[in-house]
Amino acid sequence: MRDIAINLRARSDQRDLIDRAAGALGRNRSDFMLEAACEKAQAIVLDRTLFALDKMAFERFNALLDASIEANPALDRLLARRPQWAK
């Protein structure tokens, strides 16, 4: 359930473009804008290459990196498949 309002101002041509795109996907303006903003925010967060950790978090991070990998047959099958675009 949404309980926070996010307000912004836009030009009418920007609103019209957003409305056209949202309509093309069968969505309303709010849903479309929220999804687009979240996708962009997630991409930015995931693209960060530098991050700071305190000593305890760094030790936990290293432990996770050093931990042995559990067998995952489904992942092995997926990685062994030839990509669709390479066929």
C-alpha positions as YAML, in Angstrom:
chain: A
units: angstrom
residues:
- id: 1
  name: MET
  ca: [0.00, 0.00, 0.00]
- id: 2
  name: ARG
  ca: [1.34, 3.40, -0.93]
- id: 3
  name: ASP
  ca: [1.47, 5.85, 1.92]
- id: 4
  name: ILE
  ca: [3.94, 8.49, 0.74]
- id: 5
  name: ALA
  ca: [3.24, 11.22, -1.81]
- id: 6
  name: ILE
  ca: [5.93, 12.31, -4.26]
- id: 7
  name: ASN
  ca: [5.16, 15.60, -5.98]
- id: 8
  name: LEU
  ca: [6.91, 17.11, -8.98]
- id: 9
  name: ARG
  ca: [6.30, 19.72, -11.61]
- id: 10
  name: ALA
  ca: [6.52, 19.08, -15.33]
- id: 11
  name: ARG
  ca: [5.79, 20.88, -18.57]
- id: 12
  name: SER
  ca: [2.59, 19.91, -20.34]
- id: 13
  name: ASP
  ca: [4.53, 18.31, -23.21]
- id: 14
  name: GLN
  ca: [6.40, 16.13, -20.71]
- id: 15
  name: ARG
  ca: [3.14, 15.09, -19.05]
- id: 16
  name: ASP
  ca: [1.61, 14.30, -22.42]
- id: 17
  name: LEU
  ca: [4.59, 12.15, -23.41]
- id: 18
  name: ILE
  ca: [4.44, 10.27, -20.11]
- id: 19
  name: ASP
  ca: [0.70, 9.76, -20.51]
- id: 20
  name: ARG
  ca: [1.16, 8.39, -24.05]
- id: 21
  name: ALA
  ca: [3.83, 5.96, -22.91]
- id: 22
  name: ALA
  ca: [1.82, 4.88, -19.88]
- id: 23
  name: GLY
  ca: [-1.27, 4.38, -22.03]
- id: 24
  name: ALA
  ca: [0.72, 2.29, -24.50]
- id: 25
  name: LEU
  ca: [1.51, -0.08, -21.63]
- id: 26
  name: GLY
  ca: [-2.00, 0.02, -20.21]
- id: 27
  name: ARG
  ca: [-0.83, 1.80, -17.07]
- id: 28
  name: ASN
  ca: [-1.76, 4.99, -15.35]
- id: 29
  name: ARG
  ca: [0.64, 7.91, -15.07]
- id: 30
  name: SER
  ca: [1.53, 7.33, -11.42]
- id: 31
  name: ASP
  ca: [2.30, 3.63, -11.87]
- id: 32
  name: PHE
  ca: [4.34, 4.33, -14.99]
- id: 33
  name: MET
  ca: [6.36, 7.13, -13.41]
- id: 34
  name: LEU
  ca: [7.00, 5.22, -10.21]
- id: 35
  name: GLU
  ca: [8.17, 2.14, -12.10]
- id: 36
  name: ALA
  ca: [10.41, 4.18, -14.41]
- id: 37
  name: ALA
  ca: [11.92, 6.11, -11.50]
- id: 38
  name: CYS
  ca: [12.54, 2.93, -9.51]
- id: 39
  name: GLU
  ca: [14.17, 1.22, -12.51]
- id: 40
  name: LYS
  ca: [16.51, 4.19, -12.98]
- id: 41
  name: ALA
  ca: [17.26, 4.41, -9.27]
- id: 42
  name: GLN
  ca: [18.02, 0.69, -9.09]
- id: 43
  name: ALA
  ca: [20.35, 0.92, -12.10]
- id: 44
  name: ILE
  ca: [22.25, 3.77, -10.49]
- id: 45
  name: VAL
  ca: [22.56, 1.99, -7.17]
- id: 46
  name: LEU
  ca: [23.67, -1.25, -8.83]
- id: 47
  name: ASP
  ca: [26.25, 0.57, -10.97]
- id: 48
  name: ARG
  ca: [28.09, 1.92, -7.97]
- id: 49
  name: THR
  ca: [31.58, 0.54, -7.91]
- id: 50
  name: LEU
  ca: [32.81, 2.10, -4.70]
- id: 51
  name: PHE
  ca: [31.19, 1.46, -1.38]
- id: 52
  name: ALA
  ca: [32.31, 1.87, 2.21]
- id: 53
  name: LEU
  ca: [31.92, -0.70, 4.95]
- id: 54
  name: ASP
  ca: [32.76, -0.60, 8.61]
- id: 55
  name: LYS
  ca: [35.17, -3.26, 9.88]
- id: 56
  name: MET
  ca: [32.46, -5.72, 10.89]
- id: 57
  name: ALA
  ca: [30.57, -5.40, 7.61]
- id: 58
  name: PHE
  ca: [33.83, -5.74, 5.65]
- id: 59
  name: GLU
  ca: [34.71, -8.95, 7.49]
- id: 60
  name: ARG
  ca: [31.24, -10.36, 6.80]
- id: 61
  name: PHE
  ca: [31.52, -9.34, 3.13]
- id: 62
  name: ASN
  ca: [34.88, -11.09, 2.83]
- id: 63
  name: ALA
  ca: [33.53, -14.19, 4.54]
- id: 64
  name: LEU
  ca: [30.68, -14.35, 2.02]
- id: 65
  name: LEU
  ca: [33.13, -13.99, -0.86]
- id: 66
  name: ASP
  ca: [35.38, -16.72, 0.57]
- id: 67
  name: ALA
  ca: [32.54, -19.13, 1.33]
- id: 68
  name: SER
  ca: [32.33, -22.21, -0.82]
- id: 69
  name: ILE
  ca: [29.63, -22.27, -3.43]
- id: 70
  name: GLU
  ca: [26.86, -24.80, -3.04]
- id: 71
  name: ALA
  ca: [26.11, -27.03, -6.00]
- id: 72
  name: ASN
  ca: [23.27, -25.66, -8.10]
- id: 73
  name: PRO
  ca: [22.36, -28.02, -10.95]
- id: 74
  name: ALA
  ca: [19.71, -25.65, -12.34]
- id: 75
  name: LEU
  ca: [22.26, -22.83, -12.58]
- id: 76
  name: ASP
  ca: [24.80, -25.17, -14.17]
- id: 77
  name: ARG
  ca: [22.24, -26.13, -16.84]
- id: 78
  name: LEU
  ca: [21.38, -22.50, -17.47]
- id: 79
  name: LEU
  ca: [24.99, -21.44, -17.85]
- id: 80
  name: ALA
  ca: [25.70, -24.37, -20.17]
- id: 81
  name: ARG
  ca: [22.95, -23.34, -22.60]
- id: 82
  name: ARG
  ca: [23.86, -21.50, -25.76]
- id: 83
  name: PRO
  ca: [22.25, -18.04, -25.79]
- id: 84
  name: GLN
  ca: [19.31, -17.56, -28.13]
- id: 85
  name: TRP
  ca: [21.09, -14.78, -30.04]
- id: 86
  name: ALA
  ca: [24.08, -17.06, -30.69]
- id: 87
  name: LYS
  ca: [21.99, -19.76, -32.38]
...
